[in-house]
Amino acid sequence: MRIAFPYPDIDSVDVPERNLLGLFFPSIVKVDKSEEQIIKEAFSHPTGADPLTRMLNGREKVLVVVDDYTRSTPVRKILPYLIKELEGAGVKKESIKILVALGTHRPMTEEELMTKFGRQILEQYPIINHSWWEPSQLINLGETETGTPVLVNRMVKEVDFIMGIGQIVPHRVSGFSGGGNIIQPGICGEETTGRTHWLSAQFRGREILGKIENPVKEEIERVARKTALKWIVNTIQDGSGRLVAVVTGDPFLAYRSGAKQSLEIYRSELPREADIVITDSHPYDSELWLAAKGIYASELAVRQDGVVILISPCPEGVSPSHPEVLELGYQQFERVDQWIREKKIQKLTAAAHLVHVGRVIKERAKGIFVSQGISKEQKERLGFIHAEDPQEALDRAFGLLGRDAKVAVLRRGGEILPMIKESAG
């Protein structure tokens, strides 16, 4: 069977039918309502909270925190409804601030801001990239009950109501994105984000990814509560990227409602663990820091001592914001843990990333990487086997495991949640 990828410059691959375990992808959901209707109804029916207009009673200054270029949340469709609600509650236009939750990603470009927000919003409201790398732009709100320092964008103290717009998809660090994630890592400093990410590195991917309740999400929510996040708008999109549901209201209760819906869409059942997993990283394709999401999903689908093949263009290379990744390469947990104690690596976000990928390509399987944006030398320094194209990658995998190896292909690998059929053991 010929398998194509969502990248015009990357060739397809031929997988023999006898080897193909299947093609697996998030569900495509049939919805009778338009996206506009879904958004409008969500504002009228918040979860665990009063309607926004009532919540805003007596509030004058509002901070709207919005996810960045790495997420496909249809912000430009949501903001007009949100602003209408704010105006209806008496919030003045000049009292509305919009902050982009970069986490530890690079700032959004003007072109990306235009695509995300639309010209009308850009011209009428100041939109600010969160400066996570700049200590002067952060304030210290103390610590969570478990000792995580809460360093967050100083704008949270310049307003009297904070709300967030984001999406809910499976997430290696926090189980699912959405809810409190818009604050942590969204608008926190690296020290805070490093703590939650390093906590996630203590666990294997299958212990966190796709788990609505988990220790990391709990800590993220402690940070969000300390920052006084009051209301969210979270979207759920299907396997085609279309908006199929929106939850609004309490950041923690609405998140859980939305995560249950997201789980049903993004889970995809495999009959057994695959010997070889071929995955794209779509829609997280700009750099390896993001494209690694395809690797994380593969951990749940590949057998011990199997092979994972990642197909991703990565035009921005490994990670513009985190040069440590290429310098140190992907590693097993014990080595990175030692580097932290020896101060060889300072940024815990980068340390966690090294472990998240290392748990897959160093501990569970071998990793083969096809990407025009990353050189052969860089791939090998990171710990991957280089392949020029998907066919070469598959041939290398067969060479490692034999011609009878079973192959699973993961579509939309940046978001899919593979699940092994229970009867398969």
C-alpha positions as CSV (number, residue, x, y, z in Angstrom):
1,M,0.0,0.0,0.0
2,R,1.3,3.4,-0.9
3,I,1.3,5.8,2.0
4,A,1.5,9.6,1.4
5,F,2.4,12.3,4.0
6,P,0.9,15.7,4.5
7,Y,4.1,17.3,3.2
8,P,4.5,18.2,-0.5
9,D,8.3,17.8,-0.5
10,I,8.4,14.4,1.2
11,D,7.9,11.2,-0.9
12,S,5.4,8.5,-0.1
13,V,6.3,5.0,1.0
14,D,5.2,1.6,-0.1
15,V,4.3,-0.8,2.7
16,P,3.7,-4.4,1.7
17,E,0.1,-5.4,2.5
18,R,1.2,-8.4,4.5
19,N,3.2,-6.2,6.8
20,L,0.7,-3.5,7.3
21,L,-1.0,-3.6,10.7
22,G,-3.1,-0.6,9.7
23,L,-3.5,3.2,9.3
24,F,-4.5,4.9,12.5
25,F,-5.8,8.4,12.9
26,P,-8.1,10.6,15.0
27,S,-11.8,10.4,14.3
28,I,-13.6,12.6,11.8
29,V,-16.8,13.8,13.5
30,K,-20.0,14.6,11.7
31,V,-21.5,17.8,13.2
32,D,-24.7,19.4,11.9
33,K,-24.0,22.8,13.4
34,S,-21.6,25.4,12.0
35,E,-18.5,26.4,13.9
36,E,-20.1,29.8,14.6
37,Q,-23.1,28.1,16.2
38,I,-20.9,25.8,18.3
39,I,-19.0,28.8,19.6
40,K,-22.1,30.9,20.3
41,E,-23.9,28.1,22.2
42,A,-20.7,27.4,24.3
43,F,-20.7,31.0,25.6
44,S,-24.4,30.5,26.6
45,H,-23.8,27.3,28.5
46,P,-20.6,27.5,30.6
47,T,-19.4,24.6,32.7
48,G,-19.1,25.1,36.5
49,A,-19.3,28.9,36.3
50,D,-21.7,31.7,35.8
51,P,-22.0,33.2,32.3
52,L,-19.1,35.5,31.5
53,T,-21.1,38.7,31.6
54,R,-22.1,37.9,35.2
55,M,-18.6,36.9,36.1
56,L,-17.3,40.3,34.9
57,N,-19.7,42.3,37.1
58,G,-17.5,44.9,38.8
59,R,-14.4,44.0,36.7
60,E,-12.8,46.7,34.7
61,K,-9.5,45.4,33.3
62,V,-9.4,42.0,31.4
63,L,-6.4,40.0,30.3
64,V,-7.2,37.5,27.5
65,V,-4.4,34.8,27.2
66,V,-4.4,33.1,23.9
67,D,-2.4,30.1,22.6
68,D,0.3,30.6,20.0
69,Y,1.3,29.6,16.4
70,T,1.9,26.0,17.5
71,R,-1.8,25.5,18.1
72,S,-4.6,25.4,15.6
73,T,-7.3,26.9,17.9
74,P,-9.6,29.0,15.6
75,V,-9.0,32.2,17.7
76,R,-10.0,34.6,15.0
77,K,-13.5,33.0,15.1
78,I,-13.7,33.0,18.9
79,L,-12.5,36.5,19.7
80,P,-15.4,38.4,18.1
81,Y,-17.9,36.5,20.4
82,L,-15.6,37.0,23.4
83,I,-15.2,40.8,22.8
84,K,-19.0,41.1,22.3
85,E,-19.4,39.5,25.8
86,L,-16.8,41.8,27.3
87,E,-18.5,44.9,25.8
88,G,-21.9,43.7,27.0
89,A,-20.5,43.5,30.5
90,G,-19.3,47.1,30.3
91,V,-15.5,46.4,29.8
92,K,-14.0,49.2,27.8
93,K,-12.1,48.5,24.6
94,E,-8.9,50.1,26.0
95,S,-9.1,47.9,29.1
96,I,-8.8,44.6,27.1
97,K,-5.3,43.2,26.7
98,I,-4.4,40.1,24.7
99,L,-1.3,38.1,25.7
100,V,0.1,35.3,23.5
101,A,1.0,32.2,25.6
102,L,4.3,31.2,24.1
103,G,5.3,28.8,26.8
104,T,9.0,28.5,25.9
105,H,8.4,28.8,22.1
106,R,9.8,31.7,20.0
107,P,7.7,34.9,19.5
108,M,5.0,34.9,16.8
109,T,5.8,36.8,13.6
110,E,3.6,39.5,12.2
111,E,2.4,37.1,9.5
112,E,1.6,34.5,12.1
113,L,-0.3,37.0,14.2
114,M,-2.3,38.1,11.1
115,T,-3.2,34.5,10.4
116,K,-4.1,33.7,14.0
117,F,-6.1,36.9,14.9
118,G,-7.1,38.5,11.7
119,R,-6.5,42.1,10.6
120,Q,-9.5,43.6,12.5
121,I,-8.4,42.3,15.9
122,L,-4.7,43.2,15.2
123,E,-5.6,46.8,14.4
124,Q,-7.9,47.3,17.3
125,Y,-6.2,45.6,20.2
126,P,-2.6,45.4,21.4
127,I,-1.4,41.8,21.1
128,I,1.7,41.0,23.2
129,N,4.1,38.0,22.9
130,H,4.9,36.6,26.4
131,S,8.6,37.3,27.1
132,W,9.3,34.1,29.1
133,W,13.1,34.7,28.7
134,E,13.0,38.2,30.2
135,P,13.1,38.4,34.1
136,S,12.0,42.0,34.1
137,Q,8.7,40.9,32.5
138,L,7.9,38.4,35.2
139,I,6.6,38.7,38.8
140,N,7.0,36.2,41.6
141,L,3.7,35.0,43.1
142,G,5.4,32.7,45.7
143,E,5.2,28.9,45.5
144,T,2.6,26.3,45.1
145,E,1.8,23.9,48.0
146,T,4.4,21.5,46.6
147,G,7.1,24.1,46.2
148,T,7.0,25.1,42.5
149,P,8.0,28.8,42.2
150,V,5.3,30.7,40.4
151,L,7.1,33.2,38.1
152,V,4.4,34.6,35.7
153,N,4.0,37.4,33.2
154,R,3.6,40.7,35.2
155,M,0.5,41.6,33.2
156,V,-1.5,39.3,35.5
157,K,-1.2,41.9,38.3
158,E,-2.3,44.8,36.0
159,V,-5.8,43.4,35.5
160,D,-8.7,42.2,37.6
161,F,-9.9,39.3,35.5
162,I,-7.9,36.7,33.6
163,M,-9.2,34.3,31.0
164,G,-7.7,31.9,28.5
165,I,-8.4,30.6,25.0
166,G,-6.9,27.3,23.9
167,Q,-7.5,23.8,22.6
168,I,-7.6,20.3,24.2
169,V,-5.5,17.6,22.6
170,P,-3.4,14.8,24.1
171,H,-0.2,16.2,25.5
172,R,3.0,14.4,26.7
173,V,3.7,16.7,29.6
174,S,0.3,17.3,31.1
175,G,-1.9,14.4,29.7
176,F,-4.0,16.8,27.7
177,S,-3.5,20.5,26.8
178,G,-6.2,23.0,27.8
179,G,-7.4,24.3,31.1
180,G,-4.6,25.6,33.3
181,N,-2.0,25.0,30.5
182,I,-2.8,28.5,29.2
183,I,-1.0,29.8,32.3
184,Q,1.6,27.1,32.9
185,P,3.5,26.8,30.7
186,G,1.7,29.5,28.7
187,I,2.7,32.7,30.4
188,C,5.2,31.5,33.0
189,G,9.0,31.9,33.3
190,E,11.4,29.1,32.4
191,E,12.0,28.2,36.0
192,T,8.3,27.4,36.7
193,T,7.9,25.6,33.4
194,G,11.0,23.6,34.0
195,R,9.6,22.3,37.3
196,T,6.4,20.9,35.8
197,H,8.2,19.5,32.7
198,W,10.9,17.8,34.7
199,L,8.2,16.3,36.9
200,S,6.7,14.8,33.7
201,A,10.0,13.4,32.8
202,Q,9.9,11.2,35.9
203,F,7.1,9.2,34.1
204,R,7.0,7.2,30.9
205,G,4.8,8.6,28.2
206,R,2.1,6.0,28.6
207,E,1.7,7.0,32.2
208,I,0.9,10.7,31.3
209,L,-0.1,11.0,27.6
210,G,-3.9,11.0,27.3
211,K,-4.5,10.8,31.1
212,I,-7.0,13.4,32.2
213,E,-5.9,13.2,35.8
214,N,-2.2,13.0,36.5
215,P,0.4,14.5,38.9
216,V,1.7,17.0,36.4
217,K,-1.7,18.4,35.5
218,E,-2.4,18.8,39.2
219,E,0.7,20.9,39.6
220,I,-0.1,23.0,36.5
221,E,-3.5,23.7,38.0
222,R,-2.0,24.8,41.2
223,V,0.0,27.4,39.3
224,A,-3.1,28.5,37.4
225,R,-5.1,28.9,40.6
226,K,-2.3,30.9,42.2
227,T,-2.3,33.1,39.1
228,A,-6.1,33.6,39.5
229,L,-7.2,32.2,36.1
230,K,-11.0,32.6,36.2
231,W,-12.6,31.5,32.9
232,I,-11.6,29.5,29.8
233,V,-12.7,28.9,26.2
234,N,-11.3,25.6,25.0
235,T,-11.9,24.0,21.6
236,I,-12.0,20.4,20.6
237,Q,-11.2,19.7,16.9
238,D,-11.5,16.5,15.0
239,G,-9.0,14.6,12.9
240,S,-9.5,17.0,10.0
241,G,-8.9,20.0,12.2
242,R,-12.5,21.1,12.1
243,L,-14.0,22.6,15.2
244,V,-16.6,20.1,16.7
245,A,-17.0,21.3,20.3
246,V,-16.2,24.2,22.6
247,V,-16.3,24.2,26.4
248,T,-16.3,27.4,28.4
249,G,-16.4,28.3,32.1
250,D,-14.5,27.1,35.1
251,P,-10.9,26.4,34.0
252,F,-10.7,23.1,35.8
253,L,-14.3,21.7,35.4
254,A,-14.6,22.8,31.8
255,Y,-11.2,21.3,31.0
256,R,-12.3,17.9,32.3
257,S,-15.5,18.0,30.3
258,G,-13.6,18.9,27.1
259,A,-10.8,16.4,27.8
260,K,-13.4,13.6,27.8
261,Q,-14.6,14.7,24.4
262,S,-11.1,15.0,23.1
263,L,-10.2,11.6,24.3
264,E,-13.0,10.0,22.3
265,I,-11.8,11.8,19.1
266,Y,-8.0,11.3,19.3
267,R,-7.8,7.8,20.7
268,S,-7.2,5.2,18.0
269,E,-7.1,1.5,18.8
270,L,-4.4,-0.8,17.5
271,P,-4.9,-4.6,17.5
272,R,-1.4,-5.1,19.0
273,E,1.8,-3.3,19.5
274,A,3.6,-2.7,16.2
275,D,7.2,-3.8,15.4
276,I,7.6,-0.6,13.3
277,V,5.7,2.7,13.7
278,I,5.7,5.3,10.9
279,T,4.4,8.6,12.1
280,D,4.2,12.1,10.8
281,S,4.2,15.0,13.3
282,H,1.3,16.9,11.8
283,P,0.2,19.6,12.7
284,Y,3.4,20.3,14.7
285,D,5.9,20.4,11.9
286,S,8.0,23.6,12.2
287,E,10.8,22.4,14.4
288,L,11.8,19.1,16.1
289,W,10.9,20.5,19.6
290,L,7.3,20.3,18.4
291,A,7.6,17.5,15.9
292,A,8.8,15.2,18.7
293,K,5.1,14.9,19.6
294,G,5.0,12.2,16.9
295,I,7.7,10.3,18.8
296,Y,5.7,10.6,22.0
297,A,2.6,9.1,20.4
298,S,4.7,6.3,18.9
299,E,5.8,5.2,22.4
300,L,2.2,4.0,23.0
301,A,2.1,2.0,19.8
302,V,5.6,0.4,19.3
303,R,6.8,-2.8,21.0
304,Q,9.9,-3.0,23.1
305,D,13.0,-3.1,20.9
306,G,10.9,-2.0,17.9
307,V,11.6,0.9,15.5
308,V,10.0,4.3,15.2
309,I,10.2,6.3,12.0
310,L,9.5,10.0,12.3
311,I,8.6,11.9,9.1
312,S,8.6,15.7,9.6
313,P,10.0,18.7,7.5
314,C,11.2,20.8,10.5
315,P,12.1,23.9,8.4
316,E,13.2,25.8,11.5
317,G,15.6,23.0,12.5
318,V,15.9,21.3,15.9
319,S,14.8,24.1,18.3
320,P,15.6,27.9,17.9
321,S,14.7,28.5,21.5
322,H,16.5,25.5,23.0
323,P,20.0,25.0,21.6
324,E,20.8,22.5,24.4
325,V,18.8,19.9,22.5
326,L,21.3,19.7,19.6
327,E,24.3,20.2,21.9
328,L,23.5,17.3,24.2
329,G,21.3,15.0,22.2
330,Y,18.5,12.7,23.4
331,Q,19.4,10.6,26.4
332,Q,18.1,8.2,29.0
333,F,16.6,9.6,32.2
334,E,19.5,8.6,34.5
335,R,22.1,10.5,32.4
336,V,20.1,13.7,32.2
337,D,19.3,13.5,35.9
338,Q,23.1,13.3,36.6
339,W,23.7,16.3,34.2
340,I,21.2,18.4,36.2
341,R,23.0,17.5,39.5
342,E,26.3,18.4,37.9
343,K,24.9,21.7,36.5
344,K,25.8,20.6,33.0
345,I,22.3,21.5,31.9
346,Q,20.5,24.4,33.6
347,K,17.1,24.6,31.8
348,L,14.8,21.9,33.1
349,T,12.5,22.4,30.1
350,A,15.3,21.3,27.8
351,A,16.3,18.5,30.1
352,A,12.8,17.1,30.2
353,H,12.6,17.2,26.4
354,L,15.8,15.2,26.1
355,V,14.3,12.6,28.4
356,H,10.8,12.5,26.7
357,V,12.3,11.6,23.4
358,G,15.1,9.5,24.9
359,R,12.6,7.3,26.7
360,V,11.4,6.3,23.2
361,I,14.5,6.2,20.9
362,K,17.0,5.2,23.6
363,E,15.0,3.0,25.9
364,R,12.1,1.5,24.0
365,A,12.9,1.5,20.3
366,K,15.4,2.7,17.7
367,G,14.5,6.0,16.0
368,I,14.8,6.7,12.2
369,F,14.3,10.3,11.1
370,V,13.3,11.7,7.7
371,S,13.5,15.5,7.5
372,Q,14.9,18.0,5.0
373,G,15.3,20.7,7.8
374,I,17.8,18.7,9.8
375,S,21.1,17.4,8.5
376,K,22.4,13.8,8.7
377,E,25.1,14.9,11.1
378,Q,22.5,16.6,13.4
379,K,20.2,13.6,13.4
380,E,23.0,11.3,14.4
381,R,24.2,13.7,17.1
382,L,20.6,13.7,18.5
383,G,20.5,9.9,18.5
384,F,18.5,9.1,15.4
385,I,19.4,7.0,12.4
386,H,19.3,9.2,9.2
387,A,17.2,8.3,6.2
388,E,16.8,10.4,3.0
389,D,13.2,9.5,2.4
390,P,10.5,7.3,3.9
391,Q,11.2,4.3,1.7
392,E,14.8,4.2,2.8
393,A,13.7,4.6,6.4
394,L,11.3,1.6,6.1
395,D,14.0,-0.5,4.4
396,R,16.4,0.3,7.2
397,A,13.7,-0.7,9.7
398,F,13.1,-4.1,7.9
399,G,16.9,-4.6,7.9
400,L,16.9,-4.2,11.7
401,L,13.8,-6.3,12.5
402,G,13.3,-8.7,9.5
403,R,10.9,-8.7,6.5
404,D,8.0,-10.1,8.6
405,A,7.9,-7.0,10.9
406,K,4.4,-5.5,11.3
407,V,4.0,-1.8,10.5
408,A,1.6,0.7,12.0
409,V,1.1,4.1,10.3
410,L,0.0,7.0,12.6
411,R,-1.7,9.9,10.9
412,R,-1.8,13.3,12.5
413,G,0.9,12.0,14.8
414,G,1.3,15.2,16.7
415,E,-2.1,14.7,18.3
416,I,-3.2,11.0,17.9
417,L,-3.5,8.8,21.0
418,P,-2.8,5.2,20.1
419,M,-4.4,2.6,22.4
420,I,-3.6,-1.1,22.3
421,K,-6.7,-3.4,22.2
422,E,-7.0,-4.8,25.7
423,S,-7.4,-8.4,24.6
424,A,-4.1,-8.2,22.8
425,G,-2.4,-8.0,26.2
